[in-house]
Amino acid sequence: TGSAESIAVSSLVAYDIYREYINPEATGAKILWVSRVVIVLFGIFMGLFSIALNAMGLNLGWVYLFMGVVIGSAVIPLWNMMTWSKASGTGAVIAAWSGLVLALIGWLVGAKIQGGSVTVATLGTNEVMLSGNLIAIFSSGIIHYIYSKFIDPQDYDFSTLNENIHLVEQDLSGLGEQQQDRKVLRHAKRWIARRGYLLTFVKIIVWPILSIPAGVFTKPYFAFWVLVSIAWGFGAAITISILPLFESQDEIGKVCSGMLNYILCKKVEETYAEEEPAAPAKTLEEEEPAPQAAKALEEDEPVKEVEPATPSGDEAA
């Protein structure tokens, strides 16, 4: 989680702020340098911030639940912007901030009603945190829908999205054929969407319903519940740790082999001399004809055979 947060923040700053507004002509090396600086600064800030939260008596569970109150109002507007052509950008901003204000109000009022006073303890109860999270999520969704439907309806064409994606130095050399194949990408999108909806349904609907028949958990039932949670966590940890290593085994093998040769002071000749030379990096300006179009062109215009010219009288003589 920490690694993902660091990469996300550094990418946002490097691409969406530095490259977009400060240095639009920034090279890949410059953007990478900015990303590294942001990672260091963000890590230091989060370390100091965590110390301050601990000094205030706020544990990890309290902060984790409070995150939903603060950022939950952005979930549905962002989802609408990515999937709904009628979604309004202005409405998304208004809905996110309005949902945040309503969530904070509901969170504070809930603590006052349930606990009689607003303290760290009353604000951190499950019921109060749940009320703040639900208000944040659903209020922003309702506000964004009303604004986009009746006040500022849009008609965005998602097919034009690629025109606004600007690559660093227009270099596509890091992308293979599959990463550039629109058919493969559409298939991957459907694969992710189906499983995402299924997992969401299981975690939000099915999993909580399974706890209803038990009522108050008995000790054996609670032990089973904890066992399933631990198994889920370990399964996820093993998957996200082993799968990347398996997918990158060739590259890891090459790196380890090179390190071993360096340690043994063994000079190795070029290993890939027999391979065909790599094609130059493609850019967005270079477009190749589609294979179907080229094939159709060959079928429509067969190669004409040139008949030998008949020699003239002088040449025959």
C-alpha positions as CSV (number, residue, x, y, z in Angstrom):
1,T,0.0,0.0,0.0
2,G,2.8,2.4,0.9
3,S,4.6,1.7,-2.4
4,A,1.4,2.2,-4.4
5,E,0.6,5.5,-2.7
6,S,4.1,6.8,-3.3
7,I,4.0,5.9,-7.0
8,A,0.5,7.4,-7.4
9,V,1.4,10.7,-5.8
10,S,4.7,11.0,-7.6
11,S,3.0,10.2,-11.0
12,L,0.3,12.8,-10.3
13,V,2.8,15.5,-9.5
14,A,5.2,14.7,-12.3
15,Y,2.7,14.2,-15.1
16,D,-0.4,16.2,-14.2
17,I,1.3,19.2,-12.5
18,Y,5.0,19.4,-13.6
19,R,4.6,18.3,-17.2
20,E,1.2,19.8,-17.7
21,Y,1.8,23.3,-16.3
22,I,5.5,23.8,-15.5
23,N,7.5,22.1,-18.2
24,P,5.4,20.7,-21.1
25,E,8.6,19.8,-23.0
26,A,10.1,17.7,-20.2
27,T,12.0,14.6,-21.2
28,G,11.6,11.2,-19.7
29,A,14.8,11.6,-17.6
30,K,13.5,14.9,-16.2
31,I,10.1,13.5,-15.3
32,L,11.8,10.5,-13.7
33,W,13.9,12.8,-11.5
34,V,10.9,14.8,-10.4
35,S,9.1,11.6,-9.5
36,R,12.0,10.4,-7.4
37,V,12.1,13.8,-5.5
38,V,8.4,13.7,-4.9
39,I,8.6,10.1,-3.5
40,V,11.3,11.2,-1.0
41,L,9.4,14.3,0.1
42,F,6.1,12.4,0.3
43,G,7.7,9.6,2.3
44,I,9.1,12.1,4.8
45,F,5.8,14.0,5.1
46,M,3.8,10.8,5.7
47,G,6.3,9.7,8.3
48,L,6.0,12.9,10.2
49,F,2.2,12.9,9.7
50,S,1.9,9.4,11.2
51,I,3.9,10.5,14.2
52,A,1.6,13.4,14.7
53,L,-1.5,11.2,14.4
54,N,-0.1,8.7,16.9
55,A,0.6,11.6,19.4
56,M,-3.0,12.6,19.0
57,G,-4.1,9.1,20.0
58,L,-5.5,8.2,16.6
59,N,-4.8,4.6,15.7
60,L,-4.6,3.1,12.2
61,G,-8.2,1.8,12.4
62,W,-9.6,5.2,13.2
63,V,-7.7,6.8,10.4
64,Y,-8.7,4.1,7.9
65,L,-12.4,4.6,8.6
66,F,-12.0,8.4,8.5
67,M,-10.6,8.1,5.0
68,G,-14.0,7.1,3.7
69,V,-15.5,10.2,5.2
70,V,-12.9,12.4,3.5
71,I,-12.5,10.8,0.1
72,G,-15.7,8.8,-0.3
73,S,-17.5,11.7,-2.0
74,A,-15.2,11.4,-5.0
75,V,-15.9,7.8,-5.8
76,I,-19.2,8.0,-7.7
77,P,-18.4,11.2,-9.6
78,L,-15.1,9.7,-10.8
79,W,-16.8,6.5,-11.8
80,N,-19.4,8.5,-13.7
81,M,-16.7,10.5,-15.5
82,M,-15.0,7.3,-16.7
83,T,-18.2,5.5,-17.8
84,W,-21.0,7.9,-18.4
85,S,-21.0,10.1,-21.5
86,K,-23.5,12.5,-20.0
87,A,-21.4,13.2,-16.9
88,S,-20.5,16.8,-16.2
89,G,-17.0,17.7,-15.2
90,T,-18.2,20.8,-13.3
91,G,-20.8,18.7,-11.6
92,A,-18.2,16.1,-10.5
93,V,-16.2,18.9,-8.7
94,I,-19.3,20.3,-7.1
95,A,-20.6,16.9,-6.1
96,A,-17.3,15.8,-4.5
97,W,-16.9,18.9,-2.4
98,S,-20.6,19.0,-1.5
99,G,-20.5,15.4,-0.5
100,L,-17.5,16.0,1.7
101,V,-19.2,18.9,3.5
102,L,-22.4,16.8,4.1
103,A,-20.3,13.8,5.3
104,L,-18.4,15.9,7.8
105,I,-21.7,17.4,9.1
106,G,-23.4,14.0,9.4
107,W,-20.3,12.5,11.0
108,L,-20.1,15.2,13.7
109,V,-23.9,15.2,14.3
110,G,-23.9,11.5,14.6
111,A,-21.2,11.6,17.2
112,K,-23.1,14.2,19.2
113,I,-26.4,12.2,19.0
114,Q,-24.9,8.9,19.9
115,G,-22.2,9.9,22.4
116,G,-23.5,13.1,23.8
117,S,-20.3,15.0,22.9
118,V,-17.8,15.2,20.0
119,T,-14.6,13.5,21.0
120,V,-12.1,11.2,19.4
121,A,-13.8,8.2,21.0
122,T,-17.4,9.1,19.9
123,L,-16.2,10.0,16.4
124,G,-14.5,6.7,16.0
125,T,-17.4,4.4,16.8
126,N,-18.5,2.1,14.0
127,E,-22.0,3.5,13.7
128,V,-20.8,7.1,13.4
129,M,-18.0,6.3,11.0
130,L,-20.5,4.3,8.9
131,S,-22.9,7.2,8.7
132,G,-20.2,9.5,7.6
133,N,-19.0,7.1,4.9
134,L,-22.5,6.4,3.5
135,I,-23.4,10.1,3.4
136,A,-20.2,10.9,1.5
137,I,-20.7,8.2,-1.1
138,F,-24.4,8.5,-1.8
139,S,-24.9,12.2,-1.5
140,S,-22.2,13.0,-4.0
141,G,-23.6,10.4,-6.4
142,I,-27.1,12.0,-6.2
143,I,-25.8,15.5,-6.6
144,H,-23.7,14.6,-9.6
145,Y,-26.5,12.7,-11.3
146,I,-28.9,15.6,-10.9
147,Y,-26.4,18.2,-12.1
148,S,-25.4,16.1,-15.1
149,K,-28.9,15.2,-16.0
150,F,-30.8,18.5,-15.6
151,I,-28.3,21.3,-15.3
152,D,-25.2,20.6,-17.4
153,P,-25.7,17.5,-19.6
154,Q,-22.7,16.5,-21.7
155,D,-22.3,14.2,-24.7
156,Y,-18.7,13.1,-24.5
157,D,-17.3,10.9,-27.2
158,F,-15.0,8.4,-25.5
159,S,-13.4,7.5,-28.9
160,T,-11.6,10.9,-28.8
161,L,-9.9,10.1,-25.5
162,N,-6.7,8.8,-27.1
163,E,-6.1,12.1,-28.8
164,N,-5.6,13.8,-25.4
165,I,-3.1,11.2,-24.2
166,H,0.4,12.6,-24.7
167,L,3.3,10.1,-24.4
168,V,6.7,11.2,-23.1
169,E,8.8,11.8,-26.1
170,Q,6.2,10.1,-28.2
171,D,7.9,6.7,-27.6
172,L,6.0,3.5,-27.9
173,S,9.0,1.2,-27.7
174,G,8.0,0.0,-24.2
175,L,4.7,-1.3,-25.5
176,G,4.3,-4.7,-27.2
177,E,1.9,-5.6,-29.9
178,Q,-0.8,-6.7,-27.4
179,Q,-0.6,-3.4,-25.5
180,Q,-1.4,-1.6,-28.7
181,D,-4.0,-3.9,-30.1
182,R,-7.5,-2.4,-29.5
183,K,-9.2,-5.7,-29.7
184,V,-7.0,-7.1,-26.9
185,L,-7.5,-4.0,-24.8
186,R,-11.3,-4.2,-25.2
187,H,-11.2,-7.9,-24.1
188,A,-9.1,-7.0,-21.1
189,K,-11.5,-4.2,-20.1
190,R,-14.5,-6.6,-20.3
191,W,-12.5,-9.2,-18.2
192,I,-11.7,-6.7,-15.5
193,A,-15.2,-5.2,-15.5
194,R,-17.0,-8.5,-15.1
195,R,-14.8,-9.7,-12.3
196,G,-14.8,-6.3,-10.6
197,Y,-18.7,-6.3,-10.5
198,L,-18.7,-9.8,-9.2
199,L,-16.2,-9.2,-6.5
200,T,-18.0,-6.0,-5.5
201,F,-21.3,-7.9,-5.2
202,V,-19.7,-10.6,-3.1
203,K,-17.9,-8.3,-0.7
204,I,-20.8,-5.7,-0.3
205,I,-23.8,-8.0,-0.5
206,V,-23.1,-11.7,-0.1
207,W,-20.4,-11.5,2.6
208,P,-22.3,-9.3,5.1
209,I,-25.5,-11.4,4.5
210,L,-23.7,-14.5,5.5
211,S,-23.2,-13.0,9.0
212,I,-27.0,-12.3,9.6
213,P,-28.1,-15.9,10.4
214,A,-25.4,-16.2,13.0
215,G,-26.7,-13.3,15.0
216,V,-24.3,-12.8,17.8
217,F,-21.2,-14.7,16.9
218,T,-20.3,-17.8,19.0
219,K,-16.7,-18.4,19.7
220,P,-16.3,-21.2,17.1
221,Y,-18.2,-19.1,14.5
222,F,-16.0,-16.1,15.2
223,A,-12.9,-18.3,14.9
224,F,-14.1,-19.5,11.5
225,W,-14.7,-15.9,10.4
226,V,-11.2,-14.8,11.5
227,L,-9.7,-17.9,9.7
228,V,-11.4,-17.0,6.5
229,S,-10.2,-13.4,6.7
230,I,-6.6,-14.5,7.4
231,A,-6.7,-17.0,4.5
232,W,-8.0,-14.3,2.2
233,G,-5.2,-11.9,3.3
234,F,-2.5,-14.5,2.9
235,G,-3.9,-15.6,-0.5
236,A,-3.9,-12.1,-1.8
237,A,-0.3,-11.4,-0.4
238,I,1.0,-14.6,-2.0
239,T,-0.6,-13.8,-5.4
240,I,0.6,-10.2,-5.6
241,S,4.1,-11.3,-4.6
242,I,4.6,-14.4,-6.7
243,L,2.7,-13.5,-9.8
244,P,4.9,-10.5,-10.8
245,L,8.0,-12.6,-10.2
246,F,6.7,-15.3,-12.4
247,E,5.8,-12.9,-15.2
248,S,9.2,-11.3,-15.0
249,Q,11.3,-14.5,-14.7
250,D,13.1,-14.0,-18.0
251,E,14.2,-10.4,-17.1
252,I,15.2,-11.4,-13.6
253,G,17.2,-14.3,-14.9
254,K,19.1,-12.0,-17.3
255,V,19.8,-9.5,-14.5
256,C,21.1,-12.2,-12.1
257,S,23.2,-13.7,-14.8
258,G,24.8,-10.4,-15.6
259,M,25.5,-9.7,-11.9
260,L,27.1,-13.1,-11.5
261,N,29.3,-12.6,-14.5
262,Y,30.3,-9.2,-13.2
263,I,31.2,-10.6,-9.8
264,L,33.2,-13.4,-11.4
265,C,34.9,-10.9,-13.7
266,K,33.7,-13.0,-16.6
267,K,33.5,-11.2,-19.9
268,V,30.6,-12.5,-21.9
269,E,30.1,-11.9,-25.6
270,E,27.0,-10.3,-26.9
271,T,24.3,-12.8,-26.0
272,Y,21.7,-11.6,-28.4
273,A,23.8,-11.3,-31.5
274,E,21.8,-13.8,-33.4
275,E,18.5,-12.0,-32.8
276,E,17.1,-9.8,-35.5
277,P,17.8,-6.1,-35.0
278,A,15.0,-4.3,-33.1
279,A,12.7,-2.1,-35.1
280,P,13.0,1.6,-34.4
281,A,10.6,3.0,-31.8
282,K,7.3,3.9,-33.2
283,T,5.7,7.2,-32.6
284,L,2.2,8.5,-32.7
285,E,2.8,10.1,-36.0
286,E,3.8,6.8,-37.7
287,E,0.7,4.9,-38.7
288,E,0.9,1.5,-40.4
289,P,-1.9,0.2,-42.6
290,A,-4.1,-2.3,-41.1
291,P,-3.4,-5.9,-42.1
292,Q,-6.9,-6.4,-43.4
293,A,-6.7,-3.3,-45.6
294,A,-3.3,-4.5,-47.0
295,K,-4.7,-7.9,-47.8
296,A,-7.7,-6.5,-49.5
297,L,-5.5,-4.3,-51.6
298,E,-3.5,-7.3,-52.7
299,E,-6.6,-9.2,-53.6
300,D,-8.2,-6.3,-55.6
301,E,-5.1,-5.5,-57.5
302,P,-3.4,-8.6,-58.7
303,V,0.2,-8.3,-59.9
304,K,0.3,-7.9,-63.7
305,E,2.7,-9.9,-65.8
306,V,4.7,-7.9,-68.2
307,E,4.8,-9.5,-71.7
308,P,8.2,-9.4,-73.4
309,A,8.3,-6.7,-76.1
310,T,8.2,-7.9,-79.7
311,P,11.5,-7.1,-81.4
312,S,11.3,-4.7,-84.3
313,G,12.5,-5.5,-87.8
314,D,15.9,-3.9,-87.4
315,E,16.5,-5.7,-84.1
316,A,15.4,-9.0,-85.6
317,A,17.8,-8.5,-88.4
